[in-house]
Amino acid sequence: MRYIMMALALLVFTGCTKLSKENYDKIQVGMSYTQVTDILGKATKCDSLAGMSDCTWGDEKHYIKVKLVADKVMFMHSQGIE
């Protein structure tokens, strides 16, 4: 019974994350920050300087990173998402 509960908890946890390959594939160059947050939710971290932003969703092992210039996606990268 304990293993079944652990398996269900794992399924619920992984099913609720917005860090997925499917959501990563929705992000396109030229999208605004607001459009990206509509897909991924609020960023874990954003650093901005002179009209450029580096935003990260997730942690060191599982993340989606987006670079924006003038509030438009210029580059995106992911690691550890499925």
N, C-alpha and C positions, 0 to 999 in steps of 0.2 A: 504494500500500500504506500509506503514511504517513497518508493521509486516512482510510482505513478504520479504522486503529488509533485515530486521534483521535476518530472518530465513535463507535466502540465504547466508548472511555473516557468520553465524554460521556454516553452512554446509561446506562452502569453508574453513574456518579456521580449523575445526576439520578434514577435509579430507586431509589436507596438512601436518599434523604432522607425524613424524616418531615414536612418542611414542605411539605404539599400541601393543596390545596383540599379533597380528600376527608377528610383527617384534621382539618382546621379545622372542617369541617361536623359532625364527630362530637362536638365539644366543646359542652356544653350548660350553661346557667345552672343552678347548684345542684350541679354536679359538685365533687368534692374535688380537691385538688392531686394526690393519688396517682392518681386516675382520669385526670387530664390527662396526667401523666407516663407512664402506661401507653400512652397514644396517641402522645405526642410525644417521649418520652424525657426525659432530664434537661434542665432549663432552662439556657440559656446564662447568664442573669443573673436574680436575684431580689432585690428590695429589699423589706424588711418594716419596718413601723412600726405599733405600736398595733393589732395584730390584722388589719392590711390588708397585702397583698402585691401587688407589680407584678412579674410574671415575663415574661421574653422568651425565645423560642426563635428563633435565627437571628442576623442582623446588621442593620445600618442600612437596607439596601435590601430584604432579604427576611426577613420575620419574622412571627411570631404572638405577640401580647401578650395576657396574661390578667391581669385584676384580680380578686383574691380577697379576701373579707371573711370572717373566722372560718373559713378553709380551704374556702370555697365560692366557685365562680366567680360573679362578678356581672356581668362585662363582658369581651368579647373583641374583638380587632381584628387584622386582618392586612394586610400590604402585600407586593406582589411575588411572591405564591405562586400557583401554577396547579394 
